[in-house]
Amino acid sequence: MAQIPASSDRQFSADTKIWHSLKYAISTSSGFQRWQLERDAQLQGLRLEQQVKRYLRETLETLAY
């Protein structure tokens, strides 16, 4: 019997697609690339997703001040 996906499953799929699109857009931005160059040693070994999350956190912390 086929299982019908719950609306939360569809929402998760949509959220995942949105996150991947945002991650790509952020990672190709000049601000992110400049940030990467400034922190080259600190970012060694981090996946792109981890770098984007760190960039967003630091940017939001800066804006909060």
CHARMM-style PDB file with segment names, atoms N, HN, CA, C and O in Angstrom:
ATOM      1  N   MET     1       0.847  -1.176   0.000  1.00  0.00      PROA
ATOM      2  CA  MET     1       0.000   0.000   0.000  1.00  0.00      PROA
ATOM      3  C   MET     1       0.893   1.241   0.000  1.00  0.00      PROA
ATOM      4  O   MET     1       1.827   1.341   0.796  1.00  0.00      PROA
ATOM      5  N   ALA     2       0.605   2.171  -0.885  1.00  0.00      PROA
ATOM      6  HN  ALA     2      -0.153   2.090  -1.532  1.00  0.00      PROA
ATOM      7  CA  ALA     2       1.402   3.393  -0.998  1.00  0.00      PROA
ATOM      8  C   ALA     2       1.124   4.309   0.185  1.00  0.00      PROA
ATOM      9  O   ALA     2      -0.010   4.444   0.645  1.00  0.00      PROA
ATOM     10  N   GLN     3       2.176   4.922   0.652  1.00  0.00      PROA
ATOM     11  HN  GLN     3       3.097   4.812   0.278  1.00  0.00      PROA
ATOM     12  CA  GLN     3       2.042   5.828   1.778  1.00  0.00      PROA
ATOM     13  C   GLN     3       1.984   7.261   1.261  1.00  0.00      PROA
ATOM     14  O   GLN     3       2.844   7.686   0.490  1.00  0.00      PROA
ATOM     15  N   ILE     4       0.984   7.988   1.681  1.00  0.00      PROA
ATOM     16  HN  ILE     4       0.285   7.643   2.307  1.00  0.00      PROA
ATOM     17  CA  ILE     4       0.830   9.385   1.262  1.00  0.00      PROA
ATOM     18  C   ILE     4       1.669  10.246   2.203  1.00  0.00      PROA
ATOM     19  O   ILE     4       1.518  10.166   3.422  1.00  0.00      PROA
ATOM     20  N   PRO     5       2.558  11.073   1.633  1.00  0.00      PROA
ATOM     21  CA  PRO     5       3.405  11.896   2.501  1.00  0.00      PROA
ATOM     22  C   PRO     5       2.577  12.889   3.310  1.00  0.00      PROA
ATOM     23  O   PRO     5       1.632  13.496   2.804  1.00  0.00      PROA
ATOM     24  N   ALA     6       2.942  13.036   4.541  1.00  0.00      PROA
ATOM     25  HN  ALA     6       3.709  12.543   4.953  1.00  0.00      PROA
ATOM     26  CA  ALA     6       2.267  14.015   5.402  1.00  0.00      PROA
ATOM     27  C   ALA     6       2.660  15.414   4.958  1.00  0.00      PROA
ATOM     28  O   ALA     6       3.698  15.608   4.325  1.00  0.00      PROA
ATOM     29  N   SER     7       1.830  16.378   5.293  1.00  0.00      PROA
ATOM     30  HN  SER     7       0.987  16.221   5.808  1.00  0.00      PROA
ATOM     31  CA  SER     7       2.134  17.756   4.895  1.00  0.00      PROA
ATOM     32  C   SER     7       3.458  18.224   5.499  1.00  0.00      PROA
ATOM     33  O   SER     7       4.152  19.053   4.911  1.00  0.00      PROA
ATOM     34  N   SER     8       3.808  17.692   6.677  1.00  0.00      PROA
ATOM     35  HN  SER     8       3.244  17.018   7.155  1.00  0.00      PROA
ATOM     36  CA  SER     8       5.085  18.075   7.289  1.00  0.00      PROA
ATOM     37  C   SER     8       6.261  17.552   6.472  1.00  0.00      PROA
ATOM     38  O   SER     8       7.310  18.193   6.425  1.00  0.00      PROA
ATOM     39  N   ASP     9       6.099  16.381   5.818  1.00  0.00      PROA
ATOM     40  HN  ASP     9       5.246  15.860   5.856  1.00  0.00      PROA
ATOM     41  CA  ASP     9       7.142  15.849   4.945  1.00  0.00      PROA
ATOM     42  C   ASP     9       7.339  16.752   3.736  1.00  0.00      PROA
ATOM     43  O   ASP     9       8.470  17.024   3.334  1.00  0.00      PROA
ATOM     44  N   ARG    10       6.246  17.212   3.163  1.00  0.00      PROA
ATOM     45  HN  ARG    10       5.327  16.991   3.490  1.00  0.00      PROA
ATOM     46  CA  ARG    10       6.339  18.120   2.009  1.00  0.00      PROA
ATOM     47  C   ARG    10       6.973  19.434   2.435  1.00  0.00      PROA
ATOM     48  O   ARG    10       7.777  20.002   1.696  1.00  0.00      PROA
ATOM     49  N   GLN    11       6.622  19.921   3.618  1.00  0.00      PROA
ATOM     50  HN  GLN    11       5.970  19.459   4.219  1.00  0.00      PROA
ATOM     51  CA  GLN    11       7.187  21.169   4.109  1.00  0.00      PROA
ATOM     52  C   GLN    11       8.686  21.019   4.325  1.00  0.00      PROA
ATOM     53  O   GLN    11       9.456  21.918   3.987  1.00  0.00      PROA
ATOM     54  N   PHE    12       9.106  19.881   4.889  1.00  0.00      PROA
ATOM     55  HN  PHE    12       8.480  19.151   5.163  1.00  0.00      PROA
ATOM     56  CA  PHE    12      10.528  19.622   5.107  1.00  0.00      PROA
ATOM     57  C   PHE    12      11.274  19.621   3.777  1.00  0.00      PROA
ATOM     58  O   PHE    12      12.363  20.184   3.673  1.00  0.00      PROA
ATOM     59  N   SER    13      10.694  18.994   2.770  1.00  0.00      PROA
ATOM     60  HN  SER    13       9.809  18.536   2.854  1.00  0.00      PROA
ATOM     61  CA  SER    13      11.311  18.950   1.448  1.00  0.00      PROA
ATOM     62  C   SER    13      11.443  20.365   0.872  1.00  0.00      PROA
ATOM     63  O   SER    13      12.478  20.717   0.307  1.00  0.00      PROA
ATOM     64  N   ALA    14      10.402  21.160   1.016  1.00  0.00      PROA
ATOM     65  HN  ALA    14       9.561  20.875   1.475  1.00  0.00      PROA
ATOM     66  CA  ALA    14      10.435  22.540   0.528  1.00  0.00      PROA
ATOM     67  C   ALA    14      11.475  23.347   1.295  1.00  0.00      PROA
ATOM     68  O   ALA    14      12.221  24.123   0.698  1.00  0.00      PROA
ATOM     69  N   ASP    15      11.530  23.170   2.613  1.00  0.00      PROA
ATOM     70  HN  ASP    15      10.923  22.540   3.098  1.00  0.00      PROA
ATOM     71  CA  ASP    15      12.514  23.885   3.429  1.00  0.00      PROA
ATOM     72  C   ASP    15      13.931  23.516   3.027  1.00  0.00      PROA
ATOM     73  O   ASP    15      14.808  24.378   2.977  1.00  0.00      PROA
ATOM     74  N   THR    16      14.161  22.240   2.740  1.00  0.00      PROA
ATOM     75  HN  THR    16      13.449  21.540   2.781  1.00  0.00      PROA
ATOM     76  CA  THR    16      15.479  21.776   2.330  1.00  0.00      PROA
ATOM     77  C   THR    16      15.888  22.414   1.010  1.00  0.00      PROA
ATOM     78  O   THR    16      17.031  22.844   0.854  1.00  0.00      PROA
ATOM     79  N   LYS    17      14.972  22.475   0.070  1.00  0.00      PROA
ATOM     80  HN  LYS    17      14.043  22.125   0.196  1.00  0.00      PROA
ATOM     81  CA  LYS    17      15.256  23.104  -1.223  1.00  0.00      PROA
ATOM     82  C   LYS    17      15.568  24.584  -1.048  1.00  0.00      PROA
ATOM     83  O   LYS    17      16.495  25.105  -1.668  1.00  0.00      PROA
ATOM     84  N   ILE    18      14.802  25.254  -0.212  1.00  0.00      PROA
ATOM     85  HN  ILE    18      14.049  24.831   0.292  1.00  0.00      PROA
ATOM     86  CA  ILE    18      15.036  26.678   0.043  1.00  0.00      PROA
ATOM     87  C   ILE    18      16.404  26.879   0.683  1.00  0.00      PROA
ATOM     88  O   ILE    18      17.143  27.780   0.288  1.00  0.00      PROA
ATOM     89  N   TRP    19      16.753  26.047   1.672  1.00  0.00      PROA
ATOM     90  HN  TRP    19      16.152  25.315   1.994  1.00  0.00      PROA
ATOM     91  CA  TRP    19      18.049  26.167   2.343  1.00  0.00      PROA
ATOM     92  C   TRP    19      19.188  25.978   1.350  1.00  0.00      PROA
ATOM     93  O   TRP    19      20.165  26.727   1.386  1.00  0.00      PROA
ATOM     94  N   HSD    20      19.080  24.995   0.468  1.00  0.00      PROA
ATOM     95  HN  HSD    20      18.287  24.386   0.439  1.00  0.00      PROA
ATOM     96  CA  HSD    20      20.138  24.762  -0.513  1.00  0.00      PROA
ATOM     97  C   HSD    20      20.281  25.961  -1.451  1.00  0.00      PROA
ATOM     98  O   HSD    20      21.398  26.347  -1.798  1.00  0.00      PROA
ATOM     99  N   SER    21      19.167  26.544  -1.859  1.00  0.00      PROA
ATOM    100  HN  SER    21      18.260  26.231  -1.578  1.00  0.00      PROA
ATOM    101  CA  SER    21      19.216  27.725  -2.720  1.00  0.00      PROA
ATOM    102  C   SER    21      19.848  28.908  -1.991  1.00  0.00      PROA
ATOM    103  O   SER    21      20.680  29.619  -2.555  1.00  0.00      PROA
ATOM    104  N   LEU    22      19.451  29.115  -0.746  1.00  0.00      PROA
ATOM    105  HN  LEU    22      18.774  28.538  -0.288  1.00  0.00      PROA
ATOM    106  CA  LEU    22      20.027  30.205   0.044  1.00  0.00      PROA
ATOM    107  C   LEU    22      21.515  29.998   0.284  1.00  0.00      PROA
ATOM    108  O   LEU    22      22.309  30.932   0.172  1.00  0.00      PROA
ATOM    109  N   LYS    23      21.883  28.770   0.616  1.00  0.00      PROA
ATOM    110  HN  LYS    23      21.238  28.011   0.708  1.00  0.00      PROA
ATOM    111  CA  LYS    23      23.287  28.454   0.866  1.00  0.00      PROA
ATOM    112  C   LYS    23      24.126  28.756  -0.374  1.00  0.00      PROA
ATOM    113  O   LYS    23      25.218  29.314  -0.266  1.00  0.00      PROA
ATOM    114  N   TYR    24      23.620  28.392  -1.542  1.00  0.00      PROA
ATOM    115  HN  TYR    24      22.733  27.939  -1.629  1.00  0.00      PROA
ATOM    116  CA  TYR    24      24.336  28.661  -2.779  1.00  0.00      PROA
ATOM    117  C   TYR    24      24.446  30.166  -3.015  1.00  0.00      PROA
ATOM    118  O   TYR    24      25.522  30.666  -3.341  1.00  0.00      PROA
ATOM    119  N   ALA    25      23.347  30.882  -2.854  1.00  0.00      PROA
ATOM    120  HN  ALA    25      22.473  30.475  -2.589  1.00  0.00      PROA
ATOM    121  CA  ALA    25      23.354  32.333  -3.087  1.00  0.00      PROA
ATOM    122  C   ALA    25      24.318  33.031  -2.132  1.00  0.00      PROA
ATOM    123  O   ALA    25      25.067  33.920  -2.539  1.00  0.00      PROA
ATOM    124  N   ILE    26      24.298  32.632  -0.876  1.00  0.00      PROA
ATOM    125  HN  ILE    26      23.690  31.910  -0.546  1.00  0.00      PROA
ATOM    126  CA  ILE    26      25.190  33.241   0.117  1.00  0.00      PROA
ATOM    127  C   ILE    26      26.640  32.918  -0.206  1.00  0.00      PROA
ATOM    128  O   ILE    26      27.499  33.797  -0.146  1.00  0.00      PROA
ATOM    129  N   SER    27      26.918  31.676  -0.544  1.00  0.00      PROA
ATOM    130  HN  SER    27      26.220  30.962  -0.593  1.00  0.00      PROA
ATOM    131  CA  SER    27      28.307  31.264  -0.782  1.00  0.00      PROA
ATOM    132  C   SER    27      28.912  31.902  -2.020  1.00  0.00      PROA
ATOM    133  O   SER    27      30.136  31.966  -2.140  1.00  0.00      PROA
ATOM    134  N   THR    28      28.091  32.372  -2.936  1.00  0.00      PROA
ATOM    135  HN  THR    28      27.097  32.320  -2.839  1.00  0.00      PROA
ATOM    136  CA  THR    28      28.621  33.033  -4.124  1.00  0.00      PROA
ATOM    137  C   THR    28      28.654  34.550  -3.993  1.00  0.00      PROA
ATOM    138  O   THR    28      29.101  35.243  -4.907  1.00  0.00      PROA
ATOM    139  N   SER    29      28.185  35.069  -2.862  1.00  0.00      PROA
ATOM    140  HN  SER    29      27.823  34.506  -2.119  1.00  0.00      PROA
ATOM    141  CA  SER    29      28.168  36.524  -2.678  1.00  0.00      PROA
ATOM    142  C   SER    29      29.572  37.052  -2.374  1.00  0.00      PROA
ATOM    143  O   SER    29      30.405  36.346  -1.805  1.00  0.00      PROA
ATOM    144  N   SER    30      29.816  38.288  -2.757  1.00  0.00      PROA
ATOM    145  HN  SER    30      29.140  38.862  -3.220  1.00  0.00      PROA
ATOM    146  CA  SER    30      31.128  38.894  -2.520  1.00  0.00      PROA
ATOM    147  C   SER    30      31.399  39.059  -1.027  1.00  0.00      PROA
ATOM    148  O   SER    30      32.543  38.935  -0.589  1.00  0.00      PROA
ATOM    149  N   GLY    31      30.362  39.338  -0.243  1.00  0.00      PROA
ATOM    150  HN  GLY    31      29.433  39.439  -0.599  1.00  0.00      PROA
ATOM    151  CA  GLY    31      30.540  39.488   1.201  1.00  0.00      PROA
ATOM    152  C   GLY    31      31.007  38.194   1.857  1.00  0.00      PROA
ATOM    153  O   GLY    31      31.898  38.205   2.706  1.00  0.00      PROA
ATOM    154  N   PHE    32      30.406  37.093   1.460  1.00  0.00      PROA
ATOM    155  HN  PHE    32      29.683  37.084   0.770  1.00  0.00      PROA
ATOM    156  CA  PHE    32      30.793  35.796   2.008  1.00  0.00      PROA
ATOM    157  C   PHE    32      32.208  35.437   1.585  1.00  0.00      PROA
ATOM    158  O   PHE    32      32.995  34.948   2.397  1.00  0.00      PROA
ATOM    159  N   GLN    33      32.534  35.674   0.331  1.00  0.00      PROA
ATOM    160  HN  GLN    33      31.895  36.071  -0.328  1.00  0.00      PROA
ATOM    161  CA  GLN    33      33.870  35.343  -0.167  1.00  0.00      PROA
ATOM    162  C   GLN    33      34.945  36.179   0.520  1.00  0.00      PROA
ATOM    163  O   GLN    33      36.027  35.673   0.817  1.00  0.00      PROA
ATOM    164  N   ARG    34      34.659  37.440   0.771  1.00  0.00      PROA
ATOM    165  HN  ARG    34      33.780  37.851   0.530  1.00  0.00      PROA
ATOM    166  CA  ARG    34      35.593  38.303   1.506  1.00  0.00      PROA
ATOM    167  C   ARG    34      35.750  37.793   2.942  1.00  0.00      PROA
ATOM    168  O   ARG    34      36.861  37.736   3.470  1.00  0.00      PROA
ATOM    169  N   TRP    35      34.642  37.430   3.560  1.00  0.00      PROA
ATOM    170  HN  TRP    35      33.739  37.477   3.131  1.00  0.00      PROA
ATOM    171  CA  TRP    35      34.646  36.891   4.924  1.00  0.00      PROA
ATOM    172  C   TRP    35      35.503  35.631   4.978  1.00  0.00      PROA
ATOM    173  O   TRP    35      36.281  35.445   5.914  1.00  0.00      PROA
ATOM    174  N   GLN    36      35.360  34.759   3.967  1.00  0.00      PROA
ATOM    175  HN  GLN    36      34.729  34.909   3.206  1.00  0.00      PROA
ATOM    176  CA  GLN    36      36.173  33.536   3.912  1.00  0.00      PROA
ATOM    177  C   GLN    36      37.665  33.868   3.856  1.00  0.00      PROA
ATOM    178  O   GLN    36      38.463  33.257   4.567  1.00  0.00      PROA
ATOM    179  N   LEU    37      38.040  34.820   3.026  1.00  0.00      PROA
ATOM    180  HN  LEU    37      37.392  35.316   2.448  1.00  0.00      PROA
ATOM    181  CA  LEU    37      39.450  35.188   2.889  1.00  0.00      PROA
ATOM    182  C   LEU    37      40.018  35.720   4.204  1.00  0.00      PROA
ATOM    183  O   LEU    37      41.171  35.453   4.541  1.00  0.00      PROA
ATOM    184  N   GLU    38      39.205  36.469   4.940  1.00  0.00      PROA
ATOM    185  HN  GLU    38      38.268  36.685   4.666  1.00  0.00      PROA
ATOM    186  CA  GLU    38      39.650  37.035   6.213  1.00  0.00      PROA
ATOM    187  C   GLU    38      39.834  35.959   7.287  1.00  0.00      PROA
ATOM    188  O   GLU    38      40.612  36.148   8.223  1.00  0.00      PROA
ATOM    189  N   ARG    39      39.130  34.842   7.160  1.00  0.00      PROA
ATOM    190  HN  ARG    39      38.498  34.689   6.400  1.00  0.00      PROA
ATOM    191  CA  ARG    39      39.155  33.798   8.187  1.00  0.00      PROA
ATOM    192  C   ARG    39      39.682  32.468   7.667  1.00  0.00      PROA
ATOM    193  O   ARG    39      39.315  31.413   8.184  1.00  0.00      PROA
ATOM    194  N   ASP    40      40.513  32.504   6.680  1.00  0.00      PROA
ATOM    195  HN  ASP    40      40.811  33.362   6.260  1.00  0.00      PROA
ATOM    196  CA  ASP    40      40.972  31.293   6.006  1.00  0.00      PROA
ATOM    197  C   ASP    40      41.430  30.207   6.972  1.00  0.00      PROA
ATOM    198  O   ASP    40      40.995  29.061   6.858  1.00  0.00      PROA
ATOM    199  N   ALA    41      42.291  30.543   7.912  1.00  0.00      PROA
ATOM    200  HN  ALA    41      42.644  31.474   8.005  1.00  0.00      PROA
ATOM    201  CA  ALA    41      42.833  29.543   8.842  1.00  0.00      PROA
ATOM    202  C   ALA    41      41.745  28.974   9.755  1.00  0.00      PROA
ATOM    203  O   ALA    41      41.774  27.790  10.090  1.00  0.00      PROA
ATOM    204  N   GLN    42      40.796  29.802  10.154  1.00  0.00      PROA
ATOM    205  HN  GLN    42      40.772  30.764   9.881  1.00  0.00      PROA
ATOM    206  CA  GLN    42      39.739  29.357  11.073  1.00  0.00      PROA
ATOM    207  C   GLN    42      38.742  28.416  10.396  1.00  0.00      PROA
ATOM    208  O   GLN    42      38.062  27.642  11.070  1.00  0.00      PROA
ATOM    209  N   LEU    43      38.655  28.480   9.084  1.00  0.00      PROA
ATOM    210  HN  LEU    43      39.208  29.109   8.536  1.00  0.00      PROA
ATOM    211  CA  LEU    43      37.638  27.724   8.362  1.00  0.00      PROA
ATOM    212  C   LEU    43      38.141  26.401   7.802  1.00  0.00      PROA
ATOM    213  O   LEU    43      37.374  25.639   7.213  1.00  0.00      PROA
ATOM    214  N   GLN    44      39.423  26.129   7.985  1.00  0.00      PROA
ATOM    215  HN  GLN    44      40.046  26.748   8.463  1.00  0.00      PROA
ATOM    216  CA  GLN    44      39.991  24.891   7.455  1.00  0.00      PROA
ATOM    217  C   GLN    44      39.236  23.691   8.013  1.00  0.00      PROA
ATOM    218  O   GLN    44      39.038  23.578   9.223  1.00  0.00      PROA
ATOM    219  N   GLY    45      38.824  22.808   7.133  1.00  0.00      PROA
ATOM    220  HN  GLY    45      38.985  22.899   6.151  1.00  0.00      PROA
ATOM    221  CA  GLY    45      38.150  21.583   7.549  1.00  0.00      PROA
ATOM    222  C   GLY    45      36.645  21.710   7.739  1.00  0.00      PROA
ATOM    223  O   GLY    45      35.973  20.708   7.985  1.00  0.00      PROA
ATOM    224  N   LEU    46      36.103  22.912   7.631  1.00  0.00      PROA
ATOM    225  HN  LEU    46      36.649  23.726   7.432  1.00  0.00      PROA
ATOM    226  CA  LEU    46      34.659  23.085   7.778  1.00  0.00      PROA
ATOM    227  C   LEU    46      33.972  22.900   6.434  1.00  0.00      PROA
ATOM    228  O   LEU    46      34.458  23.377   5.409  1.00  0.00      PROA
ATOM    229  N   ARG    47      32.848  22.209   6.443  1.00  0.00      PROA
ATOM    230  HN  ARG    47      32.454  21.821   7.276  1.00  0.00      PROA
ATOM    231  CA  ARG    47      32.042  22.070   5.225  1.00  0.00      PROA
ATOM    232  C   ARG    47      31.426  23.416   4.873  1.00  0.00      PROA
ATOM    233  O   ARG    47      31.323  24.300   5.722  1.00  0.00      PROA
ATOM    234  N   LEU    48      31.020  23.565   3.629  1.00  0.00      PROA
ATOM    235  HN  LEU    48      31.103  22.846   2.939  1.00  0.00      PROA
ATOM    236  CA  LEU    48      30.417  24.813   3.177  1.00  0.00      PROA
ATOM    237  C   LEU    48      29.209  25.174   4.029  1.00  0.00      PROA
ATOM    238  O   LEU    48      29.025  26.338   4.385  1.00  0.00      PROA
ATOM    239  N   GLU    49      28.394  24.198   4.352  1.00  0.00      PROA
ATOM    240  HN  GLU    49      28.543  23.252   4.062  1.00  0.00      PROA
ATOM    241  CA  GLU    49      27.203  24.463   5.167  1.00  0.00      PROA
ATOM    242  C   GLU    49      27.592  25.053   6.529  1.00  0.00      PROA
ATOM    243  O   GLU    49      26.955  25.991   7.007  1.00  0.00      PROA
ATOM    244  N   GLN    50      28.628  24.505   7.139  1.00  0.00      PROA
ATOM    245  HN  GLN    50      29.146  23.744   6.750  1.00  0.00      PROA
ATOM    246  CA  GLN    50      29.093  25.025   8.423  1.00  0.00      PROA
ATOM    247  C   GLN    50      29.622  26.446   8.276  1.00  0.00      PROA
ATOM    248  O   GLN    50      29.396  27.289   9.144  1.00  0.00      PROA
ATOM    249  N   GLN    51      30.319  26.710   7.188  1.00  0.00      PROA
ATOM    250  HN  GLN    51      30.502  26.026   6.482  1.00  0.00      PROA
ATOM    251  CA  GLN    51      30.844  28.050   6.950  1.00  0.00      PROA
ATOM    252  C   GLN    51      29.714  29.056   6.767  1.00  0.00      PROA
ATOM    253  O   GLN    51      29.765  30.155   7.319  1.00  0.00      PROA
ATOM    254  N   VAL    52      28.696  28.687   5.995  1.00  0.00      PROA
ATOM    255  HN  VAL    52      28.655  27.794   5.546  1.00  0.00      PROA
ATOM    256  CA  VAL    52      27.564  29.586   5.758  1.00  0.00      PROA
ATOM    257  C   VAL    52      26.841  29.873   7.074  1.00  0.00      PROA
ATOM    258  O   VAL    52      26.483  31.019   7.348  1.00  0.00      PROA
ATOM    259  N   LYS    53      26.626  28.847   7.882  1.00  0.00      PROA
ATOM    260  HN  LYS    53      26.916  27.916   7.659  1.00  0.00      PROA
ATOM    261  CA  LYS    53      25.954  29.060   9.174  1.00  0.00      PROA
ATOM    262  C   LYS    53      26.769  29.982  10.072  1.00  0.00      PROA
ATOM    263  O   LYS    53      26.209  30.849  10.742  1.00  0.00      PROA
ATOM    264  N   ARG    54      28.078  29.800  10.089  1.00  0.00      PROA
ATOM    265  HN  ARG    54      28.533  29.095   9.545  1.00  0.00      PROA
ATOM    266  CA  ARG    54      28.943  30.654  10.902  1.00  0.00      PROA
ATOM    267  C   ARG    54      28.913  32.097  10.387  1.00  0.00      PROA
ATOM    268  O   ARG    54      28.848  33.043  11.172  1.00  0.00      PROA
ATOM    269  N   TYR    55      28.960  32.251   9.077  1.00  0.00      PROA
ATOM    270  HN  TYR    55      29.012  31.482   8.440  1.00  0.00      PROA
ATOM    271  CA  TYR    55      28.886  33.573   8.457  1.00  0.00      PROA
ATOM    272  C   TYR    55      27.580  34.270   8.834  1.00  0.00      PROA
ATOM    273  O   TYR    55      27.584  35.440   9.217  1.00  0.00      PROA
ATOM    274  N   LEU    56      26.469  33.552   8.725  1.00  0.00      PROA
ATOM    275  HN  LEU    56      26.466  32.601   8.414  1.00  0.00      PROA
ATOM    276  CA  LEU    56      25.177  34.141   9.079  1.00  0.00      PROA
ATOM    277  C   LEU    56      25.118  34.523  10.554  1.00  0.00      PROA
ATOM    278  O   LEU    56      24.616  35.592  10.901  1.00  0.00      PROA
ATOM    279  N   ARG    57      25.631  33.651  11.424  1.00  0.00      PROA
ATOM    280  HN  ARG    57      26.040  32.783  11.142  1.00  0.00      PROA
ATOM    281  CA  ARG    57      25.625  33.944  12.855  1.00  0.00      PROA
ATOM    282  C   ARG    57      26.448  35.185  13.157  1.00  0.00      PROA
ATOM    283  O   ARG    57      25.999  36.070  13.885  1.00  0.00      PROA
ATOM    284  N   GLU    58      27.656  35.253  12.601  1.00  0.00      PROA
ATOM    285  HN  GLU    58      28.022  34.534  12.010  1.00  0.00      PROA
ATOM    286  CA  GLU    58      28.521  36.408  12.853  1.00  0.00      PROA
ATOM    287  C   GLU    58      27.916  37.689  12.283  1.00  0.00      PROA
ATOM    288  O   GLU    58      28.001  38.751  12.900  1.00  0.00      PROA
ATOM    289  N   THR    59      27.314  37.584  11.121  1.00  0.00      PROA
ATOM    290  HN  THR    59      27.245  36.722  10.620  1.00  0.00      PROA
ATOM    291  CA  THR    59      26.682  38.767  10.508  1.00  0.00      PROA
ATOM    292  C   THR    59      25.527  39.258  11.364  1.00  0.00      PROA
ATOM    293  O   THR    59      25.383  40.459  11.591  1.00  0.00      PROA
ATOM    294  N   LEU    60      24.708  38.336  11.837  1.00  0.00      PROA
ATOM    295  HN  LEU    60      24.825  37.360  11.653  1.00  0.00      PROA
ATOM    296  CA  LEU    60      23.567  38.732  12.680  1.00  0.00      PROA
ATOM    297  C   LEU    60      24.032  39.293  14.019  1.00  0.00      PROA
ATOM    298  O   LEU    60      23.442  40.244  14.531  1.00  0.00      PROA
ATOM    299  N   GLU    61      25.081  38.715  14.585  1.00  0.00      PROA
ATOM    300  HN  GLU    61      25.561  37.943  14.169  1.00  0.00      PROA
ATOM    301  CA  GLU    61      25.638  39.246  15.840  1.00  0.00      PROA
ATOM    302  C   GLU    61      26.141  40.671  15.648  1.00  0.00      PROA
ATOM    303  O   GLU    61      25.943  41.524  16.514  1.00  0.00      PROA
ATOM    304  N   THR    62      26.785  40.927  14.530  1.00  0.00      PROA
ATOM    305  HN  THR    62      26.946  40.234  13.827  1.00  0.00      PROA
ATOM    306  CA  THR    62      27.283  42.268  14.221  1.00  0.00      PROA
ATOM    307  C   THR    62      26.128  43.249  14.083  1.00  0.00      PROA
ATOM    308  O   THR    62      26.190  44.369  14.590  1.00  0.00      PROA
ATOM    309  N   LEU    63      25.082  42.825  13.398  1.00  0.00      PROA
ATOM    310  HN  LEU    63      25.032  41.915  12.986  1.00  0.00      PROA
ATOM    311  CA  LEU    63      23.919  43.701  13.209  1.00  0.00      PROA
ATOM    312  C   LEU    63      23.188  43.963  14.514  1.00  0.00      PROA
ATOM    313  O   LEU    63      22.544  45.001  14.664  1.00  0.00      PROA
ATOM    314  N   ALA    64      23.280  43.038  15.457  1.00  0.00      PROA
ATOM    315  HN  ALA    64      23.804  42.195  15.335  1.00  0.00      PROA
ATOM    316  CA  ALA    64      22.579  43.182  16.735  1.00  0.00      PROA
ATOM    317  C   ALA    64      23.170  44.288  17.593  1.00  0.00      PROA
ATOM    318  O   ALA    64      22.491  44.816  18.473  1.00  0.00      PROA
ATOM    319  N   TYR    65      24.439  44.650  17.346  1.00  0.00      PROA
ATOM    320  HN  TYR    65      24.991  44.222  16.631  1.00  0.00      PROA
ATOM    321  CA  TYR    65      25.079  45.685  18.140  1.00  0.00      PROA
ATOM    322  C   TYR    65      24.685  47.015  17.684  1.00  0.00      PROA
ATOM    323  OT1 TYR    65      25.132  48.017  18.242  1.00  0.00      PROA
TER     324      TYR     65
END
